[in-house]
Amino acid sequence: MLAVGCLDLLLFDGSPAVYGVLFLPVSVLTALWVRRGDLLTAPVVVPIGFAVGALPVADGDGGILGTAMGLVTALATQAVWLYGGTLLAGVTALVRRGALRRRTAVVRRPALERDVRGVGGVRGGGGLRERRTGRGGRTTA
């Protein structure tokens, strides 16, 4: 987002609308490119990236305090883009997480069916088994 902010400053003279529009696909790509274990962090990282990239676009009077005030103003006035991109990243991460869980369940299902059937298709010899209950008695299963 810092590169997008610098390009916006060079090509469009720091247009906040252009920066906001470019933030939306970047937030979706962030949710698509993040590691599987970090999927839930994508909606947290995206607003941080927005703030870092808004530094070149923010109108500041100069100096540290002027730049900080420009950044706060940019974040406040561009909140629609910020919320929209965060929402897109969150929805994309949740859909991707659901798809990965479904794929993992499909991969594990044949292995579980093999374990249940056991050797020869029947587990435990095919007859009724006895199992212990919690009270010391026996029941047949």
The first five atom37 places (N, CA, C, CB, O) and aatype in JSON, in Angstrom:
{
  "aatype": [12, 10, 0, 19, 7, 4, 10, 3, 10, 10, 10, 13, 3, 7, 15, 14, 0, 19, 18, 7, 19, 10, 13, 10, 14, 19, 15, 19, 10, 16, 0, 10, 17, 19, 1, 1, 7, 3, 10, 10, 16, 0, 14, 19, 19, 19, 14, 9, 7, 13, 0, 19, 7, 0, 10, 14, 19, 0, 3, 7, 3, 7, 7, 9, 10, 7, 16, 0, 12, 7, 10, 19, 16, 0, 10, 0, 16, 5, 0, 19, 17, 10, 18, 7, 7, 16, 10, 10, 0, 7, 19, 16, 0, 10, 19, 1, 1, 7, 0, 10, 1, 1, 1, 16, 0, 19, 19, 1, 1, 14, 0, 10, 6, 1, 3, 19, 1, 7, 19, 7, 7, 19, 1, 7, 7, 7, 7, 10, 1, 6, 1, 1, 16, 7, 1, 7, 7, 1, 16, 16, 0],
  "atom_mask": [
    [1, 1, 1, 1, 1],
    [1, 1, 1, 1, 1],
    [1, 1, 1, 1, 1],
    [1, 1, 1, 1, 1],
    [1, 1, 1, 0, 1],
    [1, 1, 1, 1, 1],
    [1, 1, 1, 1, 1],
    [1, 1, 1, 1, 1],
    [1, 1, 1, 1, 1],
    [1, 1, 1, 1, 1],
    [1, 1, 1, 1, 1],
    [1, 1, 1, 1, 1],
    [1, 1, 1, 1, 1],
    [1, 1, 1, 0, 1],
    [1, 1, 1, 1, 1],
    [1, 1, 1, 1, 1],
    [1, 1, 1, 1, 1],
    [1, 1, 1, 1, 1],
    [1, 1, 1, 1, 1],
    [1, 1, 1, 0, 1],
    [1, 1, 1, 1, 1],
    [1, 1, 1, 1, 1],
    [1, 1, 1, 1, 1],
    [1, 1, 1, 1, 1],
    [1, 1, 1, 1, 1],
    [1, 1, 1, 1, 1],
    [1, 1, 1, 1, 1],
    [1, 1, 1, 1, 1],
    [1, 1, 1, 1, 1],
    [1, 1, 1, 1, 1],
    [1, 1, 1, 1, 1],
    [1, 1, 1, 1, 1],
    [1, 1, 1, 1, 1],
    [1, 1, 1, 1, 1],
    [1, 1, 1, 1, 1],
    [1, 1, 1, 1, 1],
    [1, 1, 1, 0, 1],
    [1, 1, 1, 1, 1],
    [1, 1, 1, 1, 1],
    [1, 1, 1, 1, 1],
    [1, 1, 1, 1, 1],
    [1, 1, 1, 1, 1],
    [1, 1, 1, 1, 1],
    [1, 1, 1, 1, 1],
    [1, 1, 1, 1, 1],
    [1, 1, 1, 1, 1],
    [1, 1, 1, 1, 1],
    [1, 1, 1, 1, 1],
    [1, 1, 1, 0, 1],
    [1, 1, 1, 1, 1],
    [1, 1, 1, 1, 1],
    [1, 1, 1, 1, 1],
    [1, 1, 1, 0, 1],
    [1, 1, 1, 1, 1],
    [1, 1, 1, 1, 1],
    [1, 1, 1, 1, 1],
    [1, 1, 1, 1, 1],
    [1, 1, 1, 1, 1],
    [1, 1, 1, 1, 1],
    [1, 1, 1, 0, 1],
    [1, 1, 1, 1, 1],
    [1, 1, 1, 0, 1],
    [1, 1, 1, 0, 1],
    [1, 1, 1, 1, 1],
    [1, 1, 1, 1, 1],
    [1, 1, 1, 0, 1],
    [1, 1, 1, 1, 1],
    [1, 1, 1, 1, 1],
    [1, 1, 1, 1, 1],
    [1, 1, 1, 0, 1],
    [1, 1, 1, 1, 1],
    [1, 1, 1, 1, 1],
    [1, 1, 1, 1, 1],
    [1, 1, 1, 1, 1],
    [1, 1, 1, 1, 1],
    [1, 1, 1, 1, 1],
    [1, 1, 1, 1, 1],
    [1, 1, 1, 1, 1],
    [1, 1, 1, 1, 1],
    [1, 1, 1, 1, 1],
    [1, 1, 1, 1, 1],
    [1, 1, 1, 1, 1],
    [1, 1, 1, 1, 1],
    [1, 1, 1, 0, 1],
    [1, 1, 1, 0, 1],
    [1, 1, 1, 1, 1],
    [1, 1, 1, 1, 1],
    [1, 1, 1, 1, 1],
    [1, 1, 1, 1, 1],
    [1, 1, 1, 0, 1],
    [1, 1, 1, 1, 1],
    [1, 1, 1, 1, 1],
    [1, 1, 1, 1, 1],
    [1, 1, 1, 1, 1],
    [1, 1, 1, 1, 1],
    [1, 1, 1, 1, 1],
    [1, 1, 1, 1, 1],
    [1, 1, 1, 0, 1],
    [1, 1, 1, 1, 1],
    [1, 1, 1, 1, 1],
    [1, 1, 1, 1, 1],
    [1, 1, 1, 1, 1],
    [1, 1, 1, 1, 1],
    [1, 1, 1, 1, 1],
    [1, 1, 1, 1, 1],
    [1, 1, 1, 1, 1],
    [1, 1, 1, 1, 1],
    [1, 1, 1, 1, 1],
    [1, 1, 1, 1, 1],
    [1, 1, 1, 1, 1],
    [1, 1, 1, 1, 1],
    [1, 1, 1, 1, 1],
    [1, 1, 1, 1, 1],
    [1, 1, 1, 1, 1],
    [1, 1, 1, 1, 1],
    [1, 1, 1, 1, 1],
    [1, 1, 1, 1, 1],
    [1, 1, 1, 0, 1],
    [1, 1, 1, 1, 1],
    [1, 1, 1, 0, 1],
    [1, 1, 1, 0, 1],
    [1, 1, 1, 1, 1],
    [1, 1, 1, 1, 1],
    [1, 1, 1, 0, 1],
    [1, 1, 1, 0, 1],
    [1, 1, 1, 0, 1],
    [1, 1, 1, 0, 1],
    [1, 1, 1, 1, 1],
    [1, 1, 1, 1, 1],
    [1, 1, 1, 1, 1],
    [1, 1, 1, 1, 1],
    [1, 1, 1, 1, 1],
    [1, 1, 1, 1, 1],
    [1, 1, 1, 0, 1],
    [1, 1, 1, 1, 1],
    [1, 1, 1, 0, 1],
    [1, 1, 1, 0, 1],
    [1, 1, 1, 1, 1],
    [1, 1, 1, 1, 1],
    [1, 1, 1, 1, 1],
    [1, 1, 1, 1, 1]
  ],
  "atom_positions": [
    [[0.82, -1.2, 0.0], [0.0, 0.0, 0.0], [0.85, 1.25, 0.0], [-0.93, 0.0, 1.19], [0.44, 2.3, -0.5]],
    [[2.04, 1.15, 0.55], [2.95, 2.3, 0.5], [3.33, 2.59, -0.95], [4.21, 2.04, 1.35], [3.41, 3.75, -1.35]],
    [[3.58, 1.55, -1.73], [3.89, 1.73, -3.15], [2.69, 2.31, -3.9], [4.31, 0.39, -3.79], [2.86, 3.17, -4.76]],
    [[1.49, 1.85, -3.57], [0.28, 2.38, -4.21], [0.1, 3.85, -3.85], [-0.97, 1.56, -3.77], [-0.26, 4.67, -4.69]],
    [[0.36, 4.19, -2.59], [0.27, 5.6, -2.18], [1.28, 6.48, -2.89], [0.0, 0.0, 0.0], [0.96, 7.6, -3.29]],
    [[2.5, 5.98, -3.05], [3.52, 6.76, -3.77], [3.17, 6.91, -5.24], [4.9, 6.09, -3.63], [3.36, 7.98, -5.82]],
    [[2.66, 5.83, -5.87], [2.24, 5.93, -7.27], [1.06, 6.89, -7.42], [1.85, 4.54, -7.82], [1.0, 7.65, -8.39]],
    [[0.15, 6.87, -6.49], [-0.97, 7.8, -6.52], [-0.48, 9.23, -6.41], [-1.96, 7.49, -5.39], [-0.98, 10.12, -7.1]],
    [[0.51, 9.46, -5.56], [1.07, 10.8, -5.41], [1.74, 11.26, -6.7], [2.07, 10.83, -4.26], [1.6, 12.41, -7.11]],
    [[2.48, 10.35, -7.35], [3.19, 10.72, -8.59], [2.25, 10.89, -9.78], [4.23, 9.67, -8.92], [2.39, 11.84, -10.54]],
    [[1.3, 9.98, -9.94], [0.47, 9.99, -11.14], [-0.79, 10.84, -11.01], [0.08, 8.59, -11.5], [-1.21, 11.48, -11.97]],
    [[-1.4, 10.85, -9.84], [-2.69, 11.52, -9.68], [-2.66, 12.63, -8.63], [-3.74, 10.52, -9.31], [-3.72, 13.07, -8.18]],
    [[-1.49, 13.07, -8.25], [-1.3, 14.17, -7.3], [-1.96, 13.87, -5.95], [-1.87, 15.46, -7.88], [-2.51, 14.76, -5.3]],
    [[-1.88, 12.61, -5.53], [-2.38, 12.23, -4.22], [-3.89, 12.24, -4.09], [0.0, 0.0, 0.0], [-4.42, 12.69, -3.08]],
    [[-4.59, 11.75, -5.09], [-6.06, 11.72, -5.05], [-6.53, 10.66, -4.06], [-6.64, 11.44, -6.47], [-6.21, 9.48, -4.22]],
    [[-7.28, 11.05, -3.04], [-7.77, 10.08, -2.07], [-8.74, 9.06, -2.67], [-8.44, 10.79, -0.92], [-8.79, 7.91, -2.23]],
    [[-9.52, 9.47, -3.66], [-10.46, 8.54, -4.29], [-9.73, 7.44, -5.04], [-11.4, 9.29, -5.23], [-10.12, 6.28, -4.97]],
    [[-8.68, 7.81, -5.77], [-7.9, 6.8, -6.5], [-7.24, 5.84, -5.51], [-6.83, 7.48, -7.4], [-7.21, 4.63, -5.74]],
    [[-6.71, 6.38, -4.44], [-6.07, 5.54, -3.43], [-7.09, 4.58, -2.81], [-5.44, 6.42, -2.33], [-6.78, 3.41, -2.6]],
    [[-8.29, 5.07, -2.53], [-9.34, 4.21, -1.95], [-9.79, 3.12, -2.91], [0.0, 0.0, 0.0], [-9.99, 1.97, -2.5]],
    [[-9.94, 3.47, -4.17], [-10.35, 2.47, -5.16], [-9.27, 1.41, -5.32], [-10.65, 3.13, -6.53], [-9.58, 0.22, -5.43]],
    [[-8.02, 1.8, -5.33], [-6.93, 0.83, -5.45], [-6.75, -0.01, -4.19], [-5.63, 1.55, -5.78], [-6.18, -1.1, -4.24]],
    [[-7.23, 0.5, -3.06], [-7.13, -0.26, -1.82], [-8.02, -1.49, -1.82], [-7.49, 0.63, -0.64], [-7.67, -2.5, -1.21]],
    [[-9.15, -1.44, -2.49], [-10.09, -2.56, -2.49], [-9.5, -3.83, -3.1], [-11.34, -2.19, -3.23], [-9.56, -4.88, -2.45]],
    [[-8.93, -3.79, -4.31], [-8.34, -5.04, -4.82], [-7.11, -5.49, -4.04], [-7.97, -4.87, -6.28], [-6.84, -6.69, -3.95]],
    [[-6.37, -4.55, -3.48], [-5.21, -4.92, -2.68], [-5.65, -5.67, -1.43], [-4.39, -3.68, -2.29], [-4.98, -6.62, -1.01]],
    [[-6.75, -5.27, -0.83], [-7.23, -5.96, 0.37], [-7.73, -7.36, 0.04], [-8.35, -5.15, 1.04], [-7.52, -8.28, 0.83]],
    [[-8.37, -7.55, -1.1], [-8.8, -8.89, -1.52], [-7.57, -9.76, -1.81], [-9.72, -8.81, -2.77], [-7.52, -10.92, -1.41]],
    [[-6.59, -9.2, -2.52], [-5.38, -9.97, -2.81], [-4.62, -10.33, -1.54], [-4.47, -9.18, -3.75], [-4.01, -11.4, -1.46]],
    [[-4.64, -9.46, -0.56], [-3.99, -9.76, 0.72], [-4.65, -10.96, 1.37], [-4.05, -8.54, 1.66], [-3.96, -11.85, 1.88]],
    [[-5.97, -11.01, 1.36], [-6.68, -12.14, 1.96], [-6.46, -13.42, 1.16], [-8.17, -11.84, 2.05], [-6.53, -14.52, 1.72]],
    [[-6.2, -13.29, -0.13], [-5.94, -14.49, -0.95], [-4.5, -14.98, -0.81], [-6.23, -14.19, -2.42], [-4.26, -16.19, -0.91]],
    [[-3.56, -14.09, -0.58], [-2.15, -14.46, -0.55], [-1.63, -14.82, 0.83], [-1.33, -13.35, -1.1], [-0.54, -15.37, 0.96]],
    [[-2.4, -14.53, 1.88], [-1.91, -14.79, 3.23], [-1.84, -16.3, 3.47], [-2.82, -14.1, 4.28], [-2.59, -17.08, 2.88]],
    [[-0.91, -16.7, 4.36], [-0.75, -18.12, 4.66], [-2.02, -18.69, 5.28], [0.44, -18.34, 5.61], [-2.83, -17.96, 5.85]],
    [[-2.18, -19.99, 5.17], [-3.36, -20.67, 5.7], [-3.51, -20.43, 7.2], [-3.28, -22.16, 5.4], [-4.62, -20.2, 7.68]],
    [[-2.43, -20.49, 7.94], [-2.48, -20.3, 9.38], [-2.76, -18.86, 9.79], [0.0, 0.0, 0.0], [-3.15, -18.62, 10.94]],
    [[-2.58, -17.93, 8.9], [-2.77, -16.5, 9.22], [-4.03, -15.92, 8.59], [-1.57, -15.71, 8.76], [-4.13, -14.7, 8.46]],
    [[-4.97, -16.75, 8.21], [-6.16, -16.25, 7.52], [-6.97, -15.26, 8.35], [-7.04, -17.4, 7.12], [-7.51, -14.29, 7.82]],
    [[-7.05, -15.5, 9.63], [-7.86, -14.61, 10.45], [-7.18, -13.28, 10.74], [-8.21, -15.3, 11.74], [-7.81, -12.37, 11.26]],
    [[-5.9, -13.17, 10.42], [-5.21, -11.9, 10.64], [-5.32, -10.96, 9.44], [-3.77, -12.16, 10.95], [-4.97, -9.79, 9.56]],
    [[-5.79, -11.44, 8.31], [-5.89, -10.6, 7.12], [-6.76, -9.36, 7.35], [-6.45, -11.41, 5.96], [-6.36, -8.27, 6.95]],
    [[-7.93, -9.48, 7.98], [-8.72, -8.27, 8.23], [-8.07, -7.31, 9.22], [-10.08, -8.66, 8.72], [-8.49, -6.15, 9.31]],
    [[-7.08, -7.75, 9.97], [-6.38, -6.87, 10.91], [-5.24, -6.14, 10.21], [-5.85, -7.68, 12.11], [-4.97, -4.98, 10.5]],
    [[-4.56, -6.83, 9.31], [-3.4, -6.27, 8.63], [-3.8, -5.24, 7.58], [-2.59, -7.39, 7.98], [-3.07, -4.28, 7.35]],
    [[-4.93, -5.43, 6.96], [-5.35, -4.55, 5.86], [-5.51, -3.09, 6.31], [-6.67, -5.06, 5.27], [-5.02, -2.21, 5.6]],
    [[-6.17, -2.79, 7.42], [-6.24, -1.38, 7.84], [-4.88, -0.78, 8.19], [-7.17, -1.25, 9.03], [-4.65, 0.42, 7.99]],
    [[-3.98, -1.6, 8.71], [-2.63, -1.11, 8.99], [-1.94, -0.71, 7.69], [-1.8, -2.18, 9.74], [-1.29, 0.33, 7.62]],
    [[-2.1, -1.54, 6.67], [-1.54, -1.22, 5.35], [-2.16, 0.04, 4.77], [0.0, 0.0, 0.0], [-1.47, 0.84, 4.13]],
    [[-3.46, 0.22, 4.99], [-4.12, 1.44, 4.51], [-3.51, 2.66, 5.16], [-5.62, 1.38, 4.8], [-3.25, 3.66, 4.49]],
    [[-3.28, 2.59, 6.45], [-2.71, 3.74, 7.17], [-1.29, 4.03, 6.71], [-2.73, 3.49, 8.67], [-0.92, 5.2, 6.54]],
    [[-0.49, 3.0, 6.51], [0.9, 3.21, 6.06], [0.91, 3.8, 4.65], [1.7, 1.88, 6.09], [1.69, 4.7, 4.36]],
    [[0.05, 3.28, 3.79], [0.01, 3.78, 2.42], [-0.59, 5.17, 2.3], [0.0, 0.0, 0.0], [-0.36, 5.87, 1.31]],
    [[-1.36, 5.58, 3.31], [-1.98, 6.91, 3.26], [-0.99, 8.01, 3.62], [-3.16, 6.96, 4.2], [-1.29, 9.19, 3.43]],
    [[0.17, 7.66, 4.12], [1.17, 8.68, 4.48], [1.55, 9.58, 3.3], [2.42, 8.02, 5.03], [1.54, 10.8, 3.46]],
    [[1.88, 9.03, 2.12], [2.21, 9.93, 1.01], [1.01, 10.73, 0.49], [2.81, 9.14, -0.13], [1.18, 11.82, -0.04]],
    [[-0.18, 10.17, 0.64], [-1.38, 10.81, 0.1], [-1.91, 11.89, 1.04], [-2.47, 9.76, -0.16], [-2.57, 12.84, 0.6]],
    [[-1.63, 11.75, 2.33], [-2.17, 12.68, 3.34], [-1.62, 14.09, 3.12], [-1.83, 12.2, 4.76], [-0.43, 14.28, 2.84]],
    [[-2.51, 15.06, 3.25], [-2.1, 16.47, 3.13], [-1.63, 16.95, 4.49], [-3.28, 17.37, 2.6], [-2.42, 17.07, 5.43]],
    [[-0.35, 17.21, 4.58], [0.2, 17.73, 5.83], [0.9, 19.05, 5.6], [0.0, 0.0, 0.0], [1.38, 19.32, 4.5]],
    [[0.94, 19.88, 6.63], [1.59, 21.18, 6.52], [3.1, 21.08, 6.58], [1.09, 22.08, 7.62], [3.8, 22.06, 6.3]],
    [[3.61, 19.93, 6.94], [5.05, 19.77, 7.07], [5.4, 19.45, 8.5], [0.0, 0.0, 0.0], [4.67, 19.8, 9.43]],
    [[6.48, 18.79, 8.67], [6.88, 18.39, 10.0], [6.13, 17.15, 10.46], [0.0, 0.0, 0.0], [5.26, 16.63, 9.76]],
    [[6.49, 16.69, 11.63], [5.91, 15.45, 12.14], [4.45, 15.67, 12.54], [6.72, 14.93, 13.33], [3.59, 14.85, 12.22]],
    [[4.17, 16.77, 13.25], [2.8, 17.02, 13.7], [1.86, 17.3, 12.53], [2.78, 18.18, 14.67], [0.7, 16.87, 12.55]],
    [[2.33, 18.02, 11.53], [1.5, 18.29, 10.36], [1.19, 17.03, 9.58], [0.0, 0.0, 0.0], [0.07, 16.84, 9.11]],
    [[2.19, 16.16, 9.45], [1.98, 14.9, 8.75], [1.03, 14.01, 9.54], [3.32, 14.18, 8.52], [0.17, 13.34, 8.95]],
    [[1.16, 13.99, 10.87], [0.27, 13.18, 11.71], [-1.17, 13.69, 11.6], [0.74, 13.21, 13.18], [-2.11, 12.89, 11.51]],
    [[-1.35, 14.98, 11.62], [-2.7, 15.54, 11.48], [-3.28, 15.25, 10.1], [-2.68, 17.06, 11.74], [-4.47, 14.96, 9.98]],
    [[-2.45, 15.32, 9.08], [-2.91, 14.97, 7.73], [-3.3, 13.51, 7.63], [0.0, 0.0, 0.0], [-4.27, 13.17, 6.95]],
    [[-2.55, 12.64, 8.3], [-2.86, 11.21, 8.29], [-4.17, 10.94, 9.02], [-1.72, 10.4, 8.93], [-5.0, 10.17, 8.53]],
    [[-4.36, 11.55, 10.16], [-5.6, 11.37, 10.92], [-6.79, 11.88, 10.1], [-5.53, 12.1, 12.28], [-7.85, 11.25, 10.07]],
    [[-6.62, 13.01, 9.46], [-7.68, 13.56, 8.62], [-7.98, 12.64, 7.44], [-7.31, 14.95, 8.11], [-9.14, 12.41, 7.11]],
    [[-6.94, 12.12, 6.81], [-7.13, 11.19, 5.68], [-7.85, 9.93, 6.13], [-5.79, 10.84, 5.04], [-8.73, 9.43, 5.43]],
    [[-7.48, 9.4, 7.28], [-8.14, 8.2, 7.78], [-9.61, 8.47, 8.11], [-7.42, 7.67, 9.02], [-10.47, 7.62, 7.88]],
    [[-9.88, 9.64, 8.64], [-11.26, 9.98, 8.98], [-12.12, 10.21, 7.74], [-11.3, 11.22, 9.86], [-13.27, 9.77, 7.69]],
    [[-11.57, 10.89, 6.75], [-12.37, 11.2, 5.56], [-12.46, 10.02, 4.59], [-11.79, 12.4, 4.85], [-13.39, 9.96, 3.79]],
    [[-11.52, 9.1, 4.67], [-11.53, 7.94, 3.77], [-11.97, 6.67, 4.49], [-10.15, 7.73, 3.18], [-11.61, 5.57, 4.08]],
    [[-12.76, 6.81, 5.54], [-13.18, 5.66, 6.34], [-14.04, 4.69, 5.53], [-13.95, 6.13, 7.56], [-14.03, 3.49, 5.8]],
    [[-14.79, 5.18, 4.55], [-15.63, 4.29, 3.74], [-14.76, 3.29, 3.0], [-16.49, 5.1, 2.74], [-15.07, 2.1, 2.97]],
    [[-13.67, 3.76, 2.4], [-12.77, 2.85, 1.69], [-12.1, 1.88, 2.67], [-11.7, 3.64, 0.92], [-11.93, 0.7, 2.37]],
    [[-11.73, 2.4, 3.81], [-11.08, 1.58, 4.84], [-12.0, 0.47, 5.32], [-10.64, 2.45, 6.02], [-11.59, -0.68, 5.4]],
    [[-13.24, 0.81, 5.65], [-14.2, -0.2, 6.1], [-14.56, -1.19, 4.99], [-15.47, 0.47, 6.62], [-14.69, -2.39, 5.22]],
    [[-14.71, -0.67, 3.78], [-15.03, -1.54, 2.64], [-13.93, -2.55, 2.36], [0.0, 0.0, 0.0], [-14.21, -3.73, 2.14]],
    [[-12.7, -2.09, 2.35], [-11.58, -3.0, 2.11], [-11.41, -4.01, 3.23], [0.0, 0.0, 0.0], [-11.09, -5.17, 2.97]],
    [[-11.63, -3.58, 4.47], [-11.54, -4.49, 5.59], [-12.64, -5.53, 5.52], [-11.62, -3.73, 6.92], [-12.41, -6.71, 5.8]],
    [[-13.84, -5.12, 5.15], [-14.94, -6.06, 4.99], [-14.65, -7.06, 3.87], [-16.23, -5.31, 4.7], [-14.9, -8.25, 4.03]],
    [[-14.14, -6.57, 2.75], [-13.79, -7.48, 1.65], [-12.72, -8.48, 2.06], [-13.3, -6.68, 0.43], [-12.82, -9.66, 1.73]],
    [[-11.71, -8.03, 2.78], [-10.66, -8.93, 3.25], [-11.22, -9.96, 4.23], [-9.52, -8.14, 3.91], [-10.85, -11.13, 4.18]],
    [[-12.11, -9.52, 5.11], [-12.71, -10.44, 6.08], [-13.57, -11.5, 5.41], [0.0, 0.0, 0.0], [-13.48, -12.68, 5.75]],
    [[-14.41, -11.08, 4.47], [-15.28, -12.03, 3.77], [-14.44, -12.99, 2.93], [-16.3, -11.28, 2.88], [-14.7, -14.2, 2.91]],
    [[-13.43, -12.48, 2.25], [-12.56, -13.33, 1.44], [-11.83, -14.34, 2.31], [-11.55, -12.49, 0.65], [-11.71, -15.51, 1.94]],
    [[-11.33, -13.91, 3.45], [-10.63, -14.82, 4.36], [-11.57, -15.89, 4.9], [-10.0, -14.04, 5.51], [-11.18, -17.05, 5.02]],
    [[-12.8, -15.51, 5.24], [-13.75, -16.5, 5.75], [-14.16, -17.51, 4.69], [-14.99, -15.81, 6.29], [-14.27, -18.7, 4.98]],
    [[-14.38, -17.05, 3.47], [-14.72, -17.96, 2.38], [-13.55, -18.9, 2.09], [-15.11, -17.17, 1.1], [-13.74, -20.1, 1.88]],
    [[-12.36, -18.35, 2.08], [-11.17, -19.18, 1.83], [-10.97, -20.19, 2.96], [-9.92, -18.29, 1.69], [-10.61, -21.33, 2.7]],
    [[-11.21, -19.78, 4.2], [-11.07, -20.7, 5.33], [-12.09, -21.82, 5.25], [-11.22, -19.94, 6.66], [-11.77, -22.98, 5.52]],
    [[-13.33, -21.49, 4.87], [-14.36, -22.52, 4.7], [-14.01, -23.5, 3.61], [0.0, 0.0, 0.0], [-14.21, -24.7, 3.76]],
    [[-13.48, -22.99, 2.5], [-13.08, -23.88, 1.4], [-11.93, -24.79, 1.82], [-12.68, -23.06, 0.17], [-11.91, -25.96, 1.46]],
    [[-10.97, -24.25, 2.56], [-9.86, -25.08, 3.03], [-10.32, -26.14, 4.01], [-8.78, -24.21, 3.67], [-9.84, -27.27, 3.98]],
    [[-11.25, -25.79, 4.89], [-11.79, -26.79, 5.83], [-12.56, -27.88, 5.09], [-12.7, -26.13, 6.87], [-12.45, -29.05, 5.44]],
    [[-13.34, -27.51, 4.09], [-14.09, -28.48, 3.32], [-13.14, -29.42, 2.59], [-15.02, -27.78, 2.33], [-13.37, -30.63, 2.54]],
    [[-12.08, -28.85, 2.01], [-11.11, -29.67, 1.3], [-10.39, -30.62, 2.25], [-10.1, -28.78, 0.57], [-10.15, -31.77, 1.91]],
    [[-10.06, -30.15, 3.44], [-9.41, -30.99, 4.44], [-10.34, -32.11, 4.88], [-8.97, -30.16, 5.65], [-9.89, -33.23, 5.08]],
    [[-11.63, -31.82, 5.03], [-12.59, -32.85, 5.43], [-12.74, -33.9, 4.34], [-13.95, -32.22, 5.74], [-12.87, -35.08, 4.65]],
    [[-12.72, -33.5, 3.08], [-12.83, -34.46, 1.98], [-11.59, -35.34, 1.92], [-13.03, -33.73, 0.64], [-11.7, -36.54, 1.64]],
    [[-10.44, -34.78, 2.17], [-9.21, -35.56, 2.14], [-9.17, -36.55, 3.3], [-7.97, -34.64, 2.18], [-8.71, -37.68, 3.14]],
    [[-9.65, -36.14, 4.46], [-9.61, -37.01, 5.64], [-10.7, -38.07, 5.63], [-9.72, -36.18, 6.89], [-10.54, -39.1, 6.27]],
    [[-11.8, -37.85, 4.94], [-12.92, -38.77, 4.96], [-12.55, -40.18, 4.52], [-14.02, -38.25, 4.1], [-12.91, -41.13, 5.22]],
    [[-11.85, -40.39, 3.39], [-11.49, -41.77, 3.03], [-10.62, -42.44, 4.07], [-10.78, -41.78, 1.69], [-10.76, -43.64, 4.32]],
    [[-9.73, -41.7, 4.69], [-8.88, -42.28, 5.72], [-9.72, -42.7, 6.92], [-7.79, -41.28, 6.15], [-9.46, -43.75, 7.51]],
    [[-10.71, -41.92, 7.3], [-11.58, -42.28, 8.41], [-12.43, -43.5, 8.07], [-12.47, -41.11, 8.78], [-12.66, -44.35, 8.93]],
    [[-12.92, -43.58, 6.82], [-13.71, -44.74, 6.43], [-12.88, -46.01, 6.44], [-14.31, -44.52, 5.04], [-13.39, -47.07, 6.81]],
    [[-11.61, -45.92, 6.06], [-10.72, -47.09, 6.14], [-10.54, -47.51, 7.58], [-9.37, -46.78, 5.51], [-10.55, -48.71, 7.88]],
    [[-10.38, -46.55, 8.48], [-10.19, -46.87, 9.89], [-11.43, -47.52, 10.48], [-9.84, -45.62, 10.68], [-11.32, -48.44, 11.29]],
    [[-12.61, -47.06, 10.08], [-13.84, -47.61, 10.64], [-14.05, -49.03, 10.14], [-15.04, -46.73, 10.27], [-14.43, -49.9, 10.91]],
    [[-13.82, -49.27, 8.84], [-14.02, -50.6, 8.29], [-12.97, -51.58, 8.77], [-14.01, -50.54, 6.78], [-13.26, -52.76, 8.98]],
    [[-11.77, -51.09, 8.94], [-10.68, -51.97, 9.37], [-10.23, -52.91, 8.26], [0.0, 0.0, 0.0], [-10.57, -52.71, 7.09]],
    [[-9.49, -53.93, 8.62], [-8.98, -54.89, 7.65], [-10.11, -55.82, 7.24], [-7.78, -55.7, 8.23], [-10.85, -56.31, 8.09]],
    [[-10.25, -56.06, 5.96], [-11.27, -56.96, 5.47], [-12.66, -56.36, 5.43], [0.0, 0.0, 0.0], [-13.63, -57.07, 5.17]],
    [[-12.79, -55.1, 5.69], [-14.07, -54.44, 5.59], [-14.88, -54.43, 6.88], [0.0, 0.0, 0.0], [-15.82, -53.66, 7.01]],
    [[-14.52, -55.29, 7.85], [-15.27, -55.33, 9.11], [-14.28, -55.2, 10.24], [-16.11, -56.63, 9.24], [-13.25, -55.87, 10.25]],
    [[-14.58, -54.38, 11.16], [-13.67, -54.16, 12.28], [-14.0, -55.13, 13.41], [-13.76, -52.7, 12.78], [-15.16, -55.34, 13.75]],
    [[-12.98, -55.71, 13.98], [-13.16, -56.55, 15.15], [-13.69, -57.93, 14.84], [0.0, 0.0, 0.0], [-14.24, -58.55, 15.75]],
    [[-13.57, -58.44, 13.65], [-13.98, -59.81, 13.35], [-15.42, -59.94, 12.92], [0.0, 0.0, 0.0], [-15.82, -61.04, 12.55]],
    [[-16.2, -58.91, 12.95], [-17.55, -58.97, 12.41], [-18.61, -59.39, 13.4], [0.0, 0.0, 0.0], [-19.8, -59.26, 13.08]],
    [[-18.29, -59.88, 14.56], [-19.3, -60.29, 15.53], [-19.63, -59.16, 16.48], [0.0, 0.0, 0.0], [-19.11, -58.05, 16.37]],
    [[-20.53, -59.48, 17.41], [-20.84, -58.49, 18.42], [-19.67, -58.37, 19.38], [-22.14, -58.85, 19.18], [-19.07, -59.37, 19.76]],
    [[-19.37, -57.18, 19.76], [-18.27, -56.97, 20.69], [-18.85, -56.61, 22.04], [-17.31, -55.87, 20.19], [-19.96, -56.09, 22.16]],
    [[-18.08, -56.89, 23.04], [-18.45, -56.46, 24.37], [-17.65, -55.21, 24.7], [-18.21, -57.57, 25.42], [-16.47, -55.11, 24.38]],
    [[-18.29, -54.3, 25.33], [-17.58, -53.11, 25.77], [-17.97, -52.84, 27.21], [-17.89, -51.89, 24.86], [-19.08, -53.15, 27.65]],
    [[-17.05, -52.27, 27.9], [-17.29, -51.98, 29.32], [-18.04, -50.67, 29.45], [-15.97, -51.94, 30.11], [-17.81, -49.73, 28.69]],
    [[-18.91, -50.62, 30.41], [-19.57, -49.37, 30.73], [-18.8, -48.73, 31.86], [-21.06, -49.59, 31.11], [-17.86, -49.32, 32.39]],
    [[-19.18, -47.56, 32.24], [-18.47, -46.85, 33.3], [-18.71, -47.44, 34.68], [0.0, 0.0, 0.0], [-17.98, -47.1, 35.61]],
    [[-19.7, -48.31, 34.85], [-20.03, -48.83, 36.17], [-19.48, -50.24, 36.41], [-21.51, -48.85, 36.34], [-19.77, -50.83, 37.45]],
    [[-18.7, -50.76, 35.52], [-18.13, -52.08, 35.7], [-18.95, -53.19, 35.1], [0.0, 0.0, 0.0], [-18.49, -54.33, 35.06]],
    [[-20.16, -52.91, 34.62], [-20.97, -53.92, 33.97], [-20.57, -54.08, 32.52], [0.0, 0.0, 0.0], [-19.77, -53.3, 32.01]],
    [[-21.12, -55.09, 31.86], [-20.81, -55.31, 30.45], [-22.06, -55.16, 29.63], [-20.19, -56.69, 30.23], [-23.15, -55.56, 30.04]],
    [[-21.89, -54.57, 28.47], [-22.98, -54.47, 27.51], [-22.46, -54.93, 26.18], [-23.55, -53.03, 27.43], [-21.26, -54.92, 25.95]],
    [[-23.34, -55.34, 25.3], [-22.91, -55.74, 23.96], [-23.2, -54.6, 23.0], [-23.62, -57.04, 23.49], [-24.21, -53.9, 23.11]],
    [[-22.31, -54.44, 22.08], [-22.49, -53.37, 21.11], [-22.68, -53.95, 19.74], [-21.3, -52.42, 21.13], [-22.84, -53.21, 18.77]]
  ]
}
